[in-house]
Amino acid sequence: MESQTKLIKAHLQAGKTLTAIQALEMFGCFRLAARVKDLKDSGMIIDKAMVKNDNDKHYALYWEVT
């Protein structure tokens, strides 16, 4: 099985965005922010925006900056 970090990297490099809920559902990753930090530390440029849903809950949306 590929590591969560590699799977997340491939997802972002495909031009897709990712939230913590999506990372949990797709990759079984409970700590997306930590995996994003690992990717940033390896040289990948990742940005995020804080998004508010209809229930006034905020969450981070990540994407690769190309």
Contacts in CASP RR format, 6 or more apart in sequence:
PFRMAT RR
TARGET T0000
AUTHOR 0000-0000-0000
METHOD contacts of the structure
MODEL  1
MESQTKLIKAHLQAGKTLTAIQALEMFGCFRLAARVKDLKDSGMIIDKAM
VKNDNDKHYALYWEVT
4 23 0 8 1.000
4 27 0 8 1.000
4 28 0 8 1.000
4 29 0 8 1.000
4 35 0 8 1.000
5 35 0 8 1.000
5 38 0 8 1.000
5 39 0 8 1.000
7 26 0 8 1.000
7 27 0 8 1.000
8 18 0 8 1.000
8 23 0 8 1.000
8 27 0 8 1.000
8 29 0 8 1.000
8 32 0 8 1.000
8 35 0 8 1.000
8 36 0 8 1.000
8 39 0 8 1.000
9 39 0 8 1.000
9 44 0 8 1.000
11 18 0 8 1.000
11 26 0 8 1.000
11 27 0 8 1.000
12 18 0 8 1.000
12 39 0 8 1.000
12 44 0 8 1.000
12 46 0 8 1.000
12 62 0 8 1.000
12 63 0 8 1.000
12 64 0 8 1.000
13 64 0 8 1.000
15 63 0 8 1.000
15 64 0 8 1.000
15 66 0 8 1.000
16 63 0 8 1.000
17 61 0 8 1.000
17 62 0 8 1.000
17 63 0 8 1.000
18 32 0 8 1.000
18 61 0 8 1.000
18 62 0 8 1.000
18 63 0 8 1.000
19 32 0 8 1.000
19 51 0 8 1.000
19 59 0 8 1.000
19 60 0 8 1.000
19 61 0 8 1.000
19 62 0 8 1.000
20 32 0 8 1.000
20 33 0 8 1.000
20 59 0 8 1.000
20 60 0 8 1.000
21 59 0 8 1.000
23 29 0 8 1.000
23 32 0 8 1.000
23 35 0 8 1.000
24 30 0 8 1.000
24 32 0 8 1.000
29 35 0 8 1.000
32 60 0 8 1.000
32 62 0 8 1.000
33 60 0 8 1.000
36 46 0 8 1.000
36 48 0 8 1.000
36 62 0 8 1.000
39 46 0 8 1.000
40 46 0 8 1.000
44 64 0 8 1.000
45 64 0 8 1.000
45 65 0 8 1.000
45 66 0 8 1.000
46 62 0 8 1.000
46 63 0 8 1.000
46 64 0 8 1.000
46 65 0 8 1.000
47 62 0 8 1.000
47 63 0 8 1.000
47 64 0 8 1.000
47 65 0 8 1.000
48 60 0 8 1.000
48 61 0 8 1.000
48 62 0 8 1.000
48 63 0 8 1.000
49 60 0 8 1.000
49 61 0 8 1.000
50 58 0 8 1.000
50 59 0 8 1.000
50 60 0 8 1.000
50 61 0 8 1.000
51 58 0 8 1.000
51 59 0 8 1.000
51 60 0 8 1.000
51 61 0 8 1.000
52 58 0 8 1.000
53 59 0 8 1.000
END
